[in-house]
């Protein structure tokens, strides 16, 4: 549905990593070294990590929570755990 609504404005390119550790390590090293390649995970607009990695990544400033997420309709559909 999202892709149909966005039409040509959307450019979605999915890049997978082998493990969550690989994503975390790539984010950590790129933020420390200030080296961001085109295909680097840190150059992405959206990155997902498992719950166990999320808090640590936010505390270390590797990723940031979505700003003003509560102002979006989709936020109200989330359970309290995800809010």
N, C-alpha and C positions, 0 to 999 in steps of 0.2 A: 504493500500500500504506500509506504513512504517513498519508494523509488518512483512509483507511478505519479504521485502528487508532485514531486519535485521535477520530474521530466528531465530536460536537458541541463537544468541548473546544477544537477547533482553529478559529482564526480566521485564515485566511491571506489576506492582501491583497497582491497583487504590484503594485509601482510600478516602471515602467521609466523610465530616463533615456536620452537620445539617444546619449550617448557616455560612455566611461569618464572622459574629462576632465570632463564635466558632473557626474558623481558625485563625483569628487575635489574639484572646485571647490566644490560644495555642502557637502561635509563640512568642507573647510578654512575656508570663510567662516563657517559656523555655529559651528564650535568657537572661532574667534577673536572673533566678535561675541556669543557666548553667546545667540544668537537661534535657538530651535528651534520651528519651526512643526509643526503636526500632520502634514503631508505631507512634512516635511523628511527627507532621507535619514539625517540624524544621529539622528532619533527612532526609526528602525527597530531591531528586535531583531537582524536579520541583514542584512549588506550584503556583496556580493561585488565584488571588484575583480580585474582581471587581474594576473598575476604581476609584471609590470613596475611596477605601482603599489603593490603590497602592502607591500614593504619600506619604501618611503618613507612611506607612510601610517602604518605602525606606529612607525617612528622618530620621526615628528613628533607622535605621540600622538593622531592623528585617529581611528584605530581600534585595537582591542586584540585580541590573539590569544585564542582560546577557552581559558579557564582549565580545567585538569585534563582536557583533551581526551583525553589518553592513558588515562584511566580508563574511557573508553567503548568498547564493542565495535566500533563503526564505525571507530575510530582504527586498530585493528590491520589493517584491510583496506586502508589507504592505503599507497601506495608511499613509500619513504624520502624522496623529493623533497617530498611533501606533508606529511610529519610534521615 
